[in-house]
Amino acid sequence: MMKNDTTALRKLPSVDEVMRSPAGADAIDRFGRTAVVGAVRAVLGETRAARMALSPDQTIADALSRLEMSAQPNLRPVFNLTGTVLHTNLGRALIAEEAIEAAVTAMRSAVALEFDLESGKRGERDDHLRGLLCELTGAEDATVVNNNASAVLIVLNTLALGRDAIVSRGELIEIGGAFRMPDIMARAGAKLVEVGTTNRTHPKDYAGAITDGTGLVLKVHTSNYRIDGFTKEVPARELAAIARARNVAMVNDLGSGTLADLTRFGLAHEPTVAEAIADGADLVTFSGDKLLGGPQAGFIVGRRDLLAQINKNPMKRALRVDKMRLAILEATLKLYRDPDRLVQRLPTLRLLVRPAKDIEALGRRILAPVSSALGSSYAAEVVACASQIGSGALPVETIASAGLAIRPKAGRHEGHALAALTAALRTLPVPIIGRIEEQALLLDLRCLEDESAFLASLSKLDLAGAKDARA
């Protein structure tokens, strides 16, 4: 060990000395003694290994920096400027204010979750949503589980355990995260019976497959893809009639699902739950956190006798939702009672129907401060672009939007420069997430509502690392 290294190590403060400093006392007030001692020891250990000197003030400053970083939540807010409104990786639907208030109340108070206030006896948590769901869909009965995959799973397990579940080959979808419908059916204990072909399935295919061993006929809404050209599918109403004639349950999995006719808001048509019930489905399954605009949940609505069987399935307890989610769902469903004000009150719908001209005006307002934050290495311009709903809903339909296209200026390697920029944007206090399109970073502004917060976060942009990315 060199003499100067030994001298530096001798100058290192002790843990006790650091903890007795005024800054150490403040740190203890903020984070607690145990956490501060651990951080100080870590700083001193790294400093000792590097043969460096460090004062007590520097030591506690470094320890505080570590503690503040570790105190940040892992589930951090971000600005979703990807152009996908219901982005699965970014949390899907934003929750309405009324629903947020309901959740806060449920978190702060004891609630009558499974307690009947009229009789004073044990109640059912489904009672909080059953009436609303039946009112909004026209179904006889309803229940809720923790997501739509769970809804399909418990339906299959209840009605087709060890029995045949008939489904068209063209509807054997794969949803996000490589979860495939055949795998869910196998885990549910159902025997998959494929009918038709990938692009064409006829009524006779279903009719010929139904036997005494059939548990149900399943129709799956192919919400995350489309097959065009020489195609044929059996409409839900016709399929329900085929199943009914053979005394077999027909289940319609809508996937995303919606309670409102989207065409009244200028969007493309997506089958509603009420339409699926009216078409004769015995059960309909759909999501709560996609087009419906609520939290993650899966709904099952339909025949009362079938719902009674599902609710007796032991799996139901494993898939149930808690009081916070029930509170959010109830408040969200109640918004649908007033369709005339739904756009103003439901964030998902508000973002989907936002006029492109308003988004373009936003882009022009923030263009100058964004250009200033980017500095001399990048150029930004307002451009027309296309948003999408996301989460499998209307996959081939896009919505006219506007955004900022950011490109490296001449002399910079495009790929490296864009990678450096996107990385820098992810380190902001509130990270900004866009998409790469046509050799530019595109920030689709459809989902940007708080422009002042956006600009405040962008003002912290550090492009020092990006400057080295040159051709």
N, C-alpha and C positions, 0 to 999 in steps of 0.2 A: 504494500500500500504506500503511495506517495505521501510525502509529508503534508502537502496542502490538502490531500484527501482526508488525512487524519484530523487536521485542524478543522475542516468543514464539519466532520462528524461530531467533533467535540462541541461545536457551536449549536448543534441541533437541540431544540428545547425538549424538555420532558413532556409527557402527556399531561401530567399534573400542572405544569407551568402554563401550558396552552389553555387548559380548562379553567384556570384561575383568572385568565385575562378577561377584560370587560366584554370583548367580542365573544369569548367562550361562554360567558354567562348568558348573553343574548341568544346564542345558538342553542343552549340548553332549554331556554324558554320556548323556543320555536319547535325543536325537534326531540327534546328529551335527552337525558344524560347518556343513556345506553347507545343511542344512535350516534351522538356526537363523539363519544369516546371511540367507537368503532371507526368513524370516518377519519378522526385525527390519527389514530394508529395506522390506518392505511396510507395516509399522506406521508407520515414520518417513515414508514417502512419503504415506500417507493423512493423517497428522498435519500434515505440511507443507502439503498441499493445503487443509486446514481452518483453517490459520493458528492452530494451537494449540500450547501448550507441553506437553512431556512429559518426565518424569525418566527416567533409565536404568532404575530399578526398575519404573516404570510401563510402559516400553517392552518390557522383557523379559517382564513379566507378560502383556501383550497378545499378544506373540509366542508365549508358551507356550500361551495359550488357543487360538490358531489351530492350533498344532501338535497339541495334544491332540485338537481337533475333527477334524483331517484324519487323525489316526491311528486313529480309530474305523472299524471295518469297515463297508462299505456293506451287507453281508449281515448285518443285525443280528437278534438274537433278538427275538421279540415274544410277547405273550400272545394266543393265538388264542381269543378269546371270541365268535367269530362264530356258533357253533352248527354250523358245517360242519367235521366232523372232518378230512376229507381236502381241505383248502382249497388249490386249485391255486396261488393267488397267495401263499399263506403256506407253501409248501414241501411240501404233502401229508403223507406218512407220517413219523412219528417213528421213529427207528431203535432196535431192541432193543439192550440193553447188550452182549449177547454179540457182536452184529454191530459195534458201535462198537469193542470191544476187538480184534476181528479186523482192522478197518481200520487201527487204530493200529499193530498189529504189522506189517501190510503196508507202511505208510508208513515205519516205522523200520528195516526190514530189507530186504535182498535176498531175493527169494522165487522159488520155482520156477514162474514164470509160464508159460513155454513151454519147460520143461526137464523131461525124464523122468528122475527120480532112479534108477529101476531100470536103464534101459538106458544112461543117460548121454548120450542123444541129444536132439535137439530134440523138444519136445512140443507139445500144442495147448492153448490156454487154455480151450477149451470143455470139456476133460476135467475141470476142477474142478467143473463143475455138471451135466454130462451124466447121470451116474449118479443123482444126487439127483432131477433133474427127471423122469427116466424112472420112478424108484421112486414118486414122488408123483403122477404123472399116468397111468401105464400106457402111455406112448408108447414107440415103438421107439427114438427118437433125439430130440435136443434141441440147440438153440443159443441164444445170447443176443446181442442188439444193444442200442443205447443207449436206445431207447424203443419203445413199441408201434407208433407211426406208422412208424418205421423197419422194424419187423418186417413190417408189411403192405406197405411199399414194396418191400423186397427179395424178398418172396414173389411179388408181382405181376411184378416185373422179371425174376425167374428163370423163372417158369412161364407168363407171359402176355405177354412182350415181343413186340409186333407181332401179338398174338392177342387173341381176345375174352375178356373177363372179365365173366361174367354175374352180375348182382346185382338184387335186388328194389328197385323204386323206393321202397318204404317203409323201406329200410335205407340210403339214401344220406345218411348223417348228416353233420352239421357238428360237429366237436369244438372244444375251447377255442381261442381265438385266431383264430377264423374259418377254421380249416383244414377243408377239405371232402373227403370221401371221393372224389368225382369228380376233384378236383384231384390228389390223391395218385395215383390210378389213371393219370391222364394223364402225370404226371411219371415214373411207372414204365414208361411205354411201352405200357401195356395199352389195348385198345380197349373202352370201356365199352359194355355191352349191358344196357339196362334192361328188366326184365320186370315184369308185373303193374301195379298202380296203387299210389297212396300208401297206401291202407288195406287192399287185398286182393290177395294173390298166391297163385296156385294151382300145384299140381304140373305141370299141363299147360303153364304159362307157361315154366317152366324147361326141361321136356322139349322143347318146341317151339323153344327158342332155341339148344339145343346143336347145333353143326355140326362139321365137320372143322376149322374154324378156331378152335374154342374152346380156350382155354388152361386155364381153371379156372372153377369156380362158387364164388362168394364169398357167405357168409352173415355178416352184420354184426349183432352184438348191439346193439340200440338202447338202450344203457345210459343215455343222458342224456335220454331222453324216452319217453313212452308215448302210443299212440293207442288210444282206447277206442271202444266202440260197434260199428259194422258193420265188423269187421275179419277178416282171414284171413291167416295166414302158414303156410309149409311148415315143419314141425318139422325140426330138424337131422338126425334119424335118417332121415326120409323123403327129405330132399334128398340125403343121402349115398348112399342107395340109387339114386336117379335118376342121380347123377353116375357112380357105379360101373358101372352098367349100360351107360353110354356111354363108359367108360374115360377119364373126365375127373376131374381132382383136385377135391375139395371142400375149401375152406378156411373155417374158422370163426373169425372175429375176435371174441373175447370182450370186447375193450376192457379194462375194468378187470380182470376175471378173478379167481378165487379158488381156492385149493387146499383150502379147508375148507368143509364144509357149514355155512353160517351158521345154519341152523335149530336146530342143536344148542346154539347160544348165545343162542337167543331172538330172532334177527333174521330178516327175511324171506329167502326163498330166492333165491339168485343162482346161475346155472349154474356148476358147477365145471369146471375143466379136465379132470379125470378123466371127468366125465359127457360132455363134448364128444368126448373120444377114444372112449369107449364107444359113443357114438351113431354112430360111423363116420367122423368127419372125418379126412381125410388129413393135414391140418395144422391146428393151433390156434395162434393168436397171442393174447398177453395181456401186461398191464403188470406191472412189478415194484414200482412205487411207489404203488400204490393199495390195493386190498383185501389184496394180498399182504403189505403192510407193510414193504417194503424200499426201496432207492434207485431212482432213475429207471433203468428198463431195460425191454427188450422181449424176450419169450421166443417161440420158435417150437418147437413139439413136434409129433411125428407120425411119418410114414413115413420109414424110414432112407434109401431111395433118393432121396426128394425133398429131405431135409436135405442129402444129399451134393451135390446140384446147387446148393443155396443156398450152401453153404460154399465152393463153387468160384467163386461170383460175385465179381468184383473189388470190387463194392460192399461186400462183407462187411468188408473191412479198414477202409474209411472209417467203418463203423458199429459197430466193435467197442468193448468196454468195457475200462477199465484195471484194474490190480491191486487198487486200493482198492474199486472197485465189485464186483469178483469176490469179494473177501473178505467184503464185507457180504452179498452175495447168498447165498454158501455158508452163512454162519452163520445167516442168516434162514431159508433153506430147511430147515436141520437142525432148527429149532424145530418144524416141522410133523410131524416124526417122533414127537413127544410131544403129541398133541392134548389130552390131559387137563390139561396145564400151559400150553397156548398162551395163554390169557387172561392169566395172570400174567406171561408173558415177552414177549408181543408188544404194544407200546404201542397200535397201531391197534385191535386187538381189545379190549384192556383199556378204552380210552376208549369204544368203541362199546357195550359191554355194561354200562357203569357204571350202577348202579341210580339212578333218579330220586330216591329218598328220600335216598340218600347225597349227591347233588348239592344237594338242598334243604337238608340239614343244613349243608353247607359254606356255602351262602348265608346262613343264619342266623348262623353263626359270624362271618362277615366283614362283616355288615351294619353294625354299629356303627362299626368303623374306616373303612369306606368312606364312610359318611355324614359322619363327622368330616372326612375328607380333602376331601369335596365342599363343605363349608362351608354357609353359610345360603342359597345361591342355588339349590340343587338338592335334591330329595328322592329317596331310594332305597327300594325295597321288594323283597322276595323274591316272585317270581312263577313260575308254571308256564309252560314254553315247550316248543318242539319243536326238536330237533336233526336234522341230516341227515348222511348218510355223506359225500357230496360226490364230486367228480371223476367224475361221471356214473353212479355206482353207485346203483341203486334210487332213482331221482329222485323218485318219488311216495311213497316210504315215509319216515316220520319216526319219531323216537325220543323218547319222553317225557323231558323234562329240566327243569331249573330254572335261574333266573338272577336277576340284579338289574336291575330296570327303573328307570332314572334319568330324572326329568323336571324341567324348570325349575319353580321355584315361581312363584306368581301374580305378575303384573306384568312378566314377562319374555317377549319374543318367542320362541316355541318354536323355530322354525326357526333363528334366529340363535344362540340360546343352545345348542342341541344341536350346531350346527356348531362353535361356539367350544369346547365341551367335548370333542368328538371330536378336534379339532385339538390341544388341550392334552394329551390322553392320548397322542397320537402323538409328543409331544416328551419323554416320560418316559425315564429311563435304559433301561428295557425297555418299549417302547410297548405300550399296551393297545388291542386292536382288537375292537370289538363290531359291532353292526348296529342300524340305526334301524328300529323297528317300533312302530306304533300311537302315534306322537308321543312316543316315548321312546327313549333309548339303552338297548338290551338287551345285557347282558353274560351270555351263556349260559356257565354254569360247567362244562359237561361236560368241557372240555379243560384245566381248571385243576387241577393237581395240587400245585404248590408255592405254597401260599397265603401263606407267610411272605415269599417273594420277591416275590409279587404286591403285598402290602401295603407292602413296603419301597419298591418302585418308585412305588406310588401316593402314598406320603408326600411325594414330590417334586413333586406336582401344583401347578402355578401357574395359578390361574384369574383372574389380574389382567386378562388380555385379555378373558376371558369376561364380566366384570362390566359391560362397556360395551354388551353386546348386549341392549338393552332395547327394548320396544315403543315 
